[in-house]
Amino acid sequence: MKKWINPFEKYSESRLISFGLAFYVIGSLMAYFFHTRFDNFLHMVAVETIEIHQPFIDNLIILVCLFIVFFVFGKLVYQKTRAVDILALVLTGNAPFYLMSLSNINDLSLKSTDAILTAMESGAATDISGFALAYLSIVGIVSIAVLIWNIALLYNGFKTAANAKGAKAVLLFIIAIILSITITYFIPNTY
């Protein structure tokens, strides 16, 4: 179990980078095939149409932003923080989130969301599909579990890469996460 939450202690940075790059490609392809976009850090949206380059660019923008933010904050914690360790951190730490695109197999998330929104907009909340509601509830629970896993990986990677300890490290990690979400939120995905 520990290797799933903190692989940074067990594996070398080159192995983690290889793993992370493989997941970047697989995750971007899954996003394409299942019509999802990671339009900002820790956020996924189901879409009707998507071009193959879009998920690759989405994920690359997120990874670059994460790298810059965590590298700067890593240097604040430990001056000898290495770029290669931060690269391993962001590639591996963001990998679980790519699994969320599986929630839109056969456009199921998109259809369920649309069905609920249509019923609510028409004022017929009693006509909400039980299946759509149950499906999105399950997706929500799984999403929370994946989010916790994602954050745990990022935190453990940050602790290892930046030799971080104590309250200062936790505070800087939290600020880095909030900053990453904010920065990627304001980058338009018009490509």
Steps between C-alpha positions, in 0.01 A plus 500: 500500500784738585641488146164627367501799735873569522695345211762776537680314778513170311567591135764714332405829340578360152255214553236737637547736205463208256186388681364855504569557130326173413198607704506843337467334158250236614298756699489743207389223264233389747377858522475510121318167468262570790432864404641667807724798551716585797435869462689593816682332786276256690207565269357292219206571275314270263461651153301413190789533257875499541802506273795272571744781575280667764551257792874487435521880514267518803713253694828656389387846618399354836830313538708807408308718748537236772871468425564874523296549817638195682857577392477855636338384824747212527786750480336704776499194724836351399746692282646177355168381357572341162291559187509128415337415835226759444443361149458151648265649760265672254496220242433229756287710733253599231469148350199377703285789383516374141289204610204734542445506124373143534187644659387618158507167316231517230444865603325375813604792724406753234159340438426460872595859575295630207197294607511638853555860385217475247260365765598774743473779242156387393385502861436127494748399768287191566582381147870465578621161392584273792778343297656838415486608862646172627771499232612854573494428875732204450725707273507769769609253769767350274613852407554586865707184549710580192542859616626383840741258330616778267564744786674231709734420211577866441562565870724197545690590185540859619626384840756274332609738222531805724616318813198667659410466866276678743221752483680728254517220244130418544404866465714547189354181350145626556587837348663323203184296438274806521733699276514217243121478490472879464761532225362216290146628547586826326680343204247490217453169324405640161740285295 
